[in-house]
Amino acid sequence: MANKWQDWASFALGLWLAVSPWAAGYAEHEAATANAIVVGLALALGSHFECVACDDLPAEWLNLAAGVWLVSAPFVLEFASRVATANCITVGAFVAALAASALSLDKQIGKLWHRAGSSR
C-alpha cells in the first residue's frame, strides 16, 4: 500500500507518453510515435490496474522493464527527433526509478535479499 504513489505517478507518465507525440510535436516520426502510444498506454493501463484492482501481482518488474526499454528505444529504433529522444529517455528514467523505489519497499523482496546475504 505504501507504493501507491509510485503507481499513480507511473500512470500519469504513461498517459503523458501516449499523448506526447502530439503535445511535444513529433507525431510525424512514425517509430517514435508508435513506441510512445504502445508503451504509454500499456504503462498507464498496467499501473491503473495495479492501483485499483490487484495488489498481489506487482507490476513494478514490468514497469522497470518498460523504463529500461524507453531509455534504450531511441537508439534501437533510431529516432529521428531530438524531442522524441529526450522525452522517451526522460520518461523511461522516471518510470525505472519509480519502479525501483517501489521494489525497494517490497517486504518479500527484502526477505529474499536478506536470505541471499545471510547464506554467504
Backbone as a printed PyTorch tensor [residue, N CA C, xyz], in Angstrom:
tensor([[[  0.8150,  -1.1980,   0.0000],
         [  0.0000,   0.0000,   0.0000],
         [  0.8610,   1.2650,   0.0000]],

        [[  2.0740,   1.1550,   0.5470],
         [  2.9350,   2.3280,   0.6430],
         [  3.4410,   2.8040,  -0.7060]],

        [[  3.3880,   1.9320,  -1.7050],
         [  3.9260,   2.3190,  -3.0040],
         [  2.8520,   2.7530,  -3.9850]],

        [[  1.6600,   3.0710,  -3.5270],
         [  0.5940,   3.5020,  -4.4350],
         [  0.9610,   4.7900,  -5.1540]],

        [[  1.6920,   5.6700,  -4.5070],
         [  2.0300,   6.9280,  -5.1820],
         [  2.9200,   6.6760,  -6.3920]],

        [[  3.7900,   5.6570,  -6.3300],
         [  4.6190,   5.3310,  -7.4770],
         [  3.7580,   4.8080,  -8.6320]],

        [[  2.7270,   4.0260,  -8.2890],
         [  1.8220,   3.5110,  -9.3200],
         [  1.0730,   4.6430, -10.0010]],

        [[  0.5800,   5.5910,  -9.2150],
         [ -0.1500,   6.7180,  -9.8070],
         [  0.7770,   7.6160, -10.6210]],

        [[  2.0040,   7.7750, -10.1720],
         [  2.9630,   8.5650, -10.9430],
         [  3.2930,   7.8610, -12.2610]],

        [[  3.4360,   6.5360, -12.2290],
         [  3.6830,   5.7800, -13.4630],
         [  2.4800,   5.8580, -14.3920]],

        [[  1.2970,   5.8600, -13.8170],
         [  0.0680,   6.0190, -14.6080],
         [  0.0930,   7.3590, -15.3470]],

        [[  0.4210,   8.4250, -14.6280],
         [  0.4700,   9.7640, -15.2370],
         [  1.5600,   9.8360, -16.3050]],

        [[  2.7140,   9.2440, -16.0400],
         [  3.7880,   9.2370, -17.0370],
         [  3.3790,   8.4520, -18.2830]],

        [[  2.6560,   7.3570, -18.0950],
         [  2.1590,   6.5850, -19.2300],
         [  1.1930,   7.3870, -20.0870]],

        [[  0.2790,   8.1030, -19.4180],
         [ -0.6510,   8.9530, -20.1660],
         [  0.0980,  10.0400, -20.9230]],

        [[  1.0520,  10.6710, -20.2580],
         [  1.8540,  11.7040, -20.9260],
         [  2.5520,  11.1210, -22.1580]],

        [[  3.1740,   9.9530, -21.9680],
         [  3.9110,   9.3440, -23.0650],
         [  2.9930,   9.0640, -24.2560]],

        [[  1.7720,   8.5990, -23.9800],
         [  0.8350,   8.2640, -25.0550],
         [  0.3890,   9.4840, -25.8580]],

        [[  0.2950,  10.6420, -25.2180],
         [ -0.1460,  11.8530, -25.9370],
         [  1.0150,  12.7500, -26.3390]],

        [[  2.2220,  12.4240, -25.8860],
         [  3.3750,  13.2940, -26.1320],
         [  3.7160,  13.5130, -27.5990]],

        [[  3.4790,  12.5620, -28.5010],
         [  3.8130,  12.8700, -29.9020],
         [  3.0850,  14.1170, -30.4220]],

        [[  1.8620,  14.3180, -29.9850],
         [  1.0950,  15.4890, -30.4240],
         [  1.3790,  16.6920, -29.5310]],

        [[  1.4990,  16.4600, -28.2360],
         [  1.7530,  17.5620, -27.3070],
         [  3.1510,  18.1590, -27.4950]],

        [[  4.1250,  17.3120, -27.8060],
         [  5.5000,  17.7800, -27.9640],
         [  5.8890,  17.9820, -29.4300]],

        [[  5.0090,  17.6370, -30.3470],
         [  5.2340,  17.9440, -31.7560],
         [  6.1210,  17.0050, -32.5370]],

        [[  6.1050,  15.7230, -32.2190],
         [  6.9060,  14.8030, -33.0250],
         [  6.0640,  13.6670, -33.6220]],

        [[  4.7880,  13.9110, -33.8140],
         [  3.8720,  12.8870, -34.3230],
         [  4.2130,  12.4240, -35.7330]],

        [[  4.9530,  13.2110, -36.4950],
         [  5.3040,  12.8100, -37.8650],
         [  6.3950,  11.7390, -37.8920]],

        [[  7.0140,  11.4670, -36.7680],
         [  8.0520,  10.4350, -36.6730],
         [  7.3850,   9.1250, -36.2490]],

        [[  7.1840,   8.2420, -37.2300],
         [  6.3660,   7.0490, -37.0210],
         [  6.8730,   6.1220, -35.9160]],

        [[  8.1380,   5.8030, -35.9010],
         [  8.6680,   4.8690, -34.9090],
         [  8.5310,   5.4340, -33.4950]],

        [[  8.8690,   6.6950, -33.3330],
         [  8.7790,   7.3300, -32.0250],
         [  7.3180,   7.4290, -31.5600]],

        [[  6.4300,   7.7550, -32.4880],
         [  5.0110,   7.8820, -32.1480],
         [  4.4130,   6.5280, -31.7790]],

        [[  4.6790,   5.5130, -32.5830],
         [  4.1510,   4.1770, -32.2870],
         [  4.6690,   3.6710, -30.9500]],

        [[  5.9470,   3.8630, -30.6960],
         [  6.5290,   3.4490, -29.4240],
         [  5.8610,   4.1760, -28.2590]],

        [[  5.6980,   5.4780, -28.3870],
         [  5.0940,   6.2700, -27.3120],
         [  3.6570,   5.8330, -27.0280]],

        [[  2.8970,   5.5980, -28.0730],
         [  1.4950,   5.2050, -27.8800],
         [  1.4050,   3.8230, -27.2280]],

        [[  2.1020,   2.8520, -27.7860],
         [  2.0020,   1.4780, -27.2770],
         [  2.5280,   1.3680, -25.8470]],

        [[  3.7360,   1.8510, -25.6130],
         [  4.3330,   1.7330, -24.2800],
         [  3.5930,   2.6350, -23.2840]],

        [[  3.2090,   3.8210, -23.7110],
         [  2.4860,   4.7260, -22.8210],
         [  1.1600,   4.1610, -22.3660]],

        [[  0.3750,   3.6290, -23.2940],
         [ -0.9170,   3.0430, -22.9100],
         [ -0.7410,   1.7930, -22.0600]],

        [[  0.2340,   0.9510, -22.4060],
         [  0.4890,  -0.2440, -21.5950],
         [  0.9090,   0.1340, -20.1790]],

        [[  1.7600,   1.1250, -20.0700],
         [  2.2110,   1.5940, -18.7590],
         [  1.0510,   2.1740, -17.9560]],

        [[  0.2440,   3.0170, -18.5850],
         [ -0.8920,   3.6280, -17.8920],
         [ -1.9050,   2.5730, -17.4630]],

        [[ -2.2520,   1.6770, -18.3570],
         [ -3.2500,   0.6510, -18.0220],
         [ -2.7360,  -0.3030, -16.9520]],

        [[ -1.4940,  -0.7350, -17.0760],
         [ -0.9270,  -1.6210, -16.0670],
         [ -0.8430,  -0.9700, -14.7000]],

        [[ -0.4240,   0.2750, -14.6520],
         [ -0.3240,   0.9870, -13.3780],
         [ -1.7020,   1.2340, -12.7740]],

        [[ -2.6470,   1.6080, -13.6220],
         [ -4.0100,   1.8280, -13.1340],
         [ -4.6000,   0.5370, -12.5850]],

        [[ -4.4260,  -0.5590, -13.3080],
         [ -4.9580,  -1.8390, -12.8700],
         [ -4.3640,  -2.2270, -11.5250]],

        [[ -3.0800,  -2.0330, -11.3580],
         [ -2.4470,  -2.3850, -10.0870],
         [ -2.9590,  -1.5050,  -8.9490]],

        [[ -3.2010,  -0.2310,  -9.2370],
         [ -3.6740,   0.6890,  -8.1950],
         [ -5.0710,   0.3380,  -7.7020]],

        [[ -5.9480,  -0.0390,  -8.6090],
         [ -7.3530,  -0.1960,  -8.2210],
         [ -7.8130,  -1.6360,  -8.0660]],

        [[ -7.0760,  -2.5950,  -8.6050],
         [ -7.6460,  -3.9340,  -8.6160],
         [ -6.7760,  -4.9960,  -7.9620]],

        [[ -5.5350,  -5.0710,  -8.3190],
         [ -4.7550,  -6.2530,  -7.9550],
         [ -3.4010,  -5.8430,  -7.3980]],

        [[ -3.2920,  -5.8480,  -6.0830],
         [ -2.0200,  -5.5040,  -5.4700],
         [ -1.1580,  -6.7440,  -5.2550]],

        [[ -1.7350,  -7.9320,  -5.4900],
         [ -0.9870,  -9.1630,  -5.2720],
         [  0.0220,  -9.4450,  -6.3790]],

        [[ -0.2270,  -8.9340,  -7.5660],
         [  0.6620,  -9.1650,  -8.6990],
         [  1.3410,  -7.8470,  -9.0530]],

        [[  2.4960,  -7.5830,  -8.4380],
         [  3.1260,  -6.2730,  -8.6500],
         [  3.5870,  -6.0670, -10.0830]],

        [[  3.2880,  -4.9010, -10.5850],
         [  3.6840,  -4.5500, -11.9510],
         [  5.0270,  -3.8320, -11.9690]],

        [[  5.6590,  -3.7020, -10.8210],
         [  6.9070,  -2.9480, -10.7640],
         [  7.9900,  -3.5550, -11.6560]],

        [[  8.0420,  -4.8900, -11.7350],
         [  9.0360,  -5.5190, -12.5950],
         [  8.7810,  -5.1730, -14.0530]],

        [[  7.5030,  -5.1550, -14.4450],
         [  7.1590,  -4.7660, -15.8160],
         [  7.4460,  -3.2890, -16.0500]],

        [[  7.1640,  -2.4660, -15.0440],
         [  7.4680,  -1.0380, -15.1650],
         [  8.9680,  -0.8100, -15.2670]],

        [[  9.7370,  -1.5690, -14.5140],
         [ 11.1970,  -1.4510, -14.5940],
         [ 11.6750,  -1.8220, -16.0000]],

        [[ 11.1280,  -2.8990, -16.5450],
         [ 11.4840,  -3.3000, -17.9090],
         [ 11.0570,  -2.2340, -18.9190]],

        [[  9.8630,  -1.6610, -18.7220],
         [  9.3900,  -0.6030, -19.6260],
         [ 10.3040,   0.6140, -19.5430]],

        [[ 10.7360,   0.9630, -18.3410],
         [ 11.6490,   2.0990, -18.1800],
         [ 12.9730,   1.8770, -18.8810]],

        [[ 13.5160,   0.6780, -18.7380],
         [ 14.7770,   0.3520, -19.4150],
         [ 14.5800,   0.3870, -20.9350]],

        [[ 13.4470,  -0.1550, -21.4020],
         [ 13.1620,  -0.1100, -22.8420],
         [ 13.0800,   1.3310, -23.3290]],

        [[ 12.3600,   2.1720, -22.5800],
         [ 12.1940,   3.5580, -23.0200],
         [ 13.5240,   4.2940, -23.1040]],

        [[ 14.4300,   4.0020, -22.2080],
         [ 15.7520,   4.6400, -22.2520],
         [ 16.5370,   4.1660, -23.4710]],

        [[ 16.3650,   2.9110, -23.8500],
         [ 17.1290,   2.3750, -24.9870],
         [ 16.4040,   2.5030, -26.3340]],

        [[ 15.0930,   2.6730, -26.3280],
         [ 14.3070,   2.6980, -27.5710],
         [ 14.7820,   3.7160, -28.6060]],

        [[ 15.1450,   4.9390, -28.2120],
         [ 15.5870,   5.8940, -29.2450],
         [ 16.7950,   5.4090, -30.0450]],

        [[ 17.6230,   4.5990, -29.4260],
         [ 18.8210,   4.1030, -30.0950],
         [ 18.5200,   2.8300, -30.8950]],

        [[ 17.6630,   1.9830, -30.3300],
         [ 17.2930,   0.7490, -31.0190],
         [ 16.4230,   1.0530, -32.2390]],

        [[ 15.4590,   1.9530, -32.0630],
         [ 14.5290,   2.2950, -33.1390],
         [ 15.0250,   3.4540, -34.0040]],

        [[ 16.1540,   4.0280, -33.6470],
         [ 16.7800,   5.1240, -34.3870],
         [ 15.8270,   6.3010, -34.6100]],

        [[ 15.3920,   6.8900, -33.4880],
         [ 14.5130,   8.0540, -33.5620],
         [ 15.2060,   9.1710, -34.3240]],

        [[ 14.4450,   9.8550, -35.1650],
         [ 14.9790,  10.9740, -35.9420],
         [ 14.7350,  12.3130, -35.2520]],

        [[ 14.0130,  12.3070, -34.1660],
         [ 13.6460,  13.5400, -33.4760],
         [ 14.3660,  13.6500, -32.1370]],

        [[ 15.0240,  14.7820, -31.9220],
         [ 15.6800,  15.0250, -30.6290],
         [ 14.6590,  15.1600, -29.5030]],

        [[ 13.5270,  15.7730, -29.8070],
         [ 12.4790,  15.9330, -28.7990],
         [ 11.9450,  14.5670, -28.3800]],

        [[ 11.6760,  13.7050, -29.3490],
         [ 11.1840,  12.3580, -29.0460],
         [ 12.2120,  11.5750, -28.2420]],

        [[ 13.4710,  11.7120, -28.6040],
         [ 14.5400,  11.0210, -27.8900],
         [ 14.6200,  11.4930, -26.4470]],

        [[ 14.6510,  12.7930, -26.2450],
         [ 14.7380,  13.3440, -24.8880],
         [ 13.5180,  12.9570, -24.0570]],

        [[ 12.3400,  13.0260, -24.6600],
         [ 11.1180,  12.6770, -23.9430],
         [ 11.1310,  11.2060, -23.5310]],

        [[ 11.4850,  10.3400, -24.4630],
         [ 11.4900,   8.9070, -24.2040],
         [ 12.4970,   8.5360, -23.1110]],

        [[ 13.6840,   9.0900, -23.1820],
         [ 14.7150,   8.8010, -22.1820],
         [ 14.3050,   9.3450, -20.8170]],

        [[ 13.7630,  10.5580, -20.7830],
         [ 13.3560,  11.1610, -19.5170],
         [ 12.2290,  10.3720, -18.8600]],

        [[ 11.1960,  10.0630, -19.6250],
         [ 10.0730,   9.2870, -19.0720],
         [ 10.5710,   7.9140, -18.6320]],

        [[ 11.3970,   7.2840, -19.4410],
         [ 11.9260,   5.9710, -19.0870],
         [ 12.7310,   5.9900, -17.7960]],

        [[ 13.5470,   7.0070, -17.6190],
         [ 14.3460,   7.1050, -16.3920],
         [ 13.4480,   7.2780, -15.1710]],

        [[ 12.4260,   8.1110, -15.3020],
         [ 11.4950,   8.2950, -14.1850],
         [ 10.7180,   7.0180, -13.8900]],

        [[ 10.2450,   6.3370, -14.9210],
         [  9.4870,   5.0960, -14.7280],
         [ 10.3630,   4.0400, -14.0560]],

        [[ 11.5950,   3.8980, -14.5140],
         [ 12.5140,   2.9260, -13.9150],
         [ 12.8140,   3.2870, -12.4560]],

        [[ 13.0250,   4.5670, -12.1880],
         [ 13.2970,   4.9940, -10.8080],
         [ 12.0960,   4.7550,  -9.9050]],

        [[ 10.8960,   5.0350, -10.3950],
         [  9.6910,   4.7710,  -9.6080],
         [  9.5330,   3.2860,  -9.3280]],

        [[  9.7800,   2.4600, -10.3350],
         [  9.6720,   1.0100, -10.1530],
         [ 10.7080,   0.5120,  -9.1490]],

        [[ 11.9260,   1.0000,  -9.2670],
         [ 12.9760,   0.6030,  -8.3260],
         [ 12.6310,   1.0450,  -6.9050]],

        [[ 12.0690,   2.2280,  -6.7700],
         [ 11.6440,   2.7180,  -5.4590],
         [ 10.5550,   1.8190,  -4.8670]],

        [[  9.5770,   1.4700,  -5.6720],
         [  8.5000,   0.5940,  -5.2020],
         [  9.0330,  -0.7880,  -4.8470]],

        [[  9.9440,  -1.3020,  -5.6610],
         [ 10.5260,  -2.6160,  -5.3780],
         [ 11.3410,  -2.5970,  -4.0920]],

        [[ 11.9940,  -1.4860,  -3.7980],
         [ 12.7930,  -1.4060,  -2.5720],
         [ 11.9180,  -1.4550,  -1.3240]],

        [[ 10.6460,  -1.1150,  -1.4640],
         [  9.7180,  -1.1510,  -0.3350],
         [  9.0150,  -2.4960,  -0.1940]],

        [[  9.1790,  -3.3800,  -1.1630],
         [  8.5050,  -4.6780,  -1.1550],
         [  9.1280,  -5.5700,  -0.0870]],

        [[  8.3370,  -5.9770,   0.8850],
         [  8.8470,  -6.7740,   2.0050],
         [  9.3090,  -8.1590,   1.5650]],

        [[  8.6310,  -8.7640,   0.6050],
         [  9.0280, -10.0900,   0.1390],
         [ 10.3870, -10.0430,  -0.5460]],

        [[ 10.6210,  -9.0120,  -1.3360],
         [ 11.9240,  -8.8720,  -1.9910],
         [ 12.9970,  -8.6180,  -0.9400]],

        [[ 12.6610,  -7.8260,   0.0720],
         [ 13.6060,  -7.5880,   1.1660],
         [ 13.9890,  -8.8660,   1.8740]],

        [[ 13.0270,  -9.7570,   2.0880],
         [ 13.3120, -11.0430,   2.7290],
         [ 14.2290, -11.8910,   1.8490]],

        [[ 13.9900, -11.8700,   0.5350],
         [ 14.8450, -12.6300,  -0.3740],
         [ 16.2830, -12.1160,  -0.3360]],

        [[ 16.4470, -10.7960,  -0.3460],
         [ 17.7930, -10.2130,  -0.2800],
         [ 18.4710, -10.5810,   1.0430]],

        [[ 17.6810, -10.5420,   2.1180],
         [ 18.2470, -10.8740,   3.4260],
         [ 18.7180, -12.3300,   3.4550]],

        [[ 17.8830, -13.2400,   2.9290],
         [ 18.2630, -14.6620,   2.8770],
         [ 19.4890, -14.8780,   2.0060]],

        [[ 19.5310, -14.2080,   0.8590],
         [ 20.6730, -14.3720,  -0.0410],
         [ 21.9480, -13.8600,   0.6060]],

        [[ 21.8480, -12.7660,   1.3330],
         [ 23.0300, -12.2070,   2.0030],
         [ 23.4890, -13.0280,   3.1770]],

        [[ 22.5620, -13.6610,   3.9030],
         [ 22.9390, -14.4300,   5.0740],
         [ 23.4250, -15.8310,   4.7190]],

        [[ 23.1730, -16.2880,   3.4960],
         [ 23.6140, -17.6290,   3.1060],
         [ 25.0690, -17.6430,   2.6480]],

        [[ 25.6840, -16.5000,   2.5800],
         [ 27.0920, -16.4320,   2.1240],
         [ 28.0450, -16.6740,   3.2340]]])
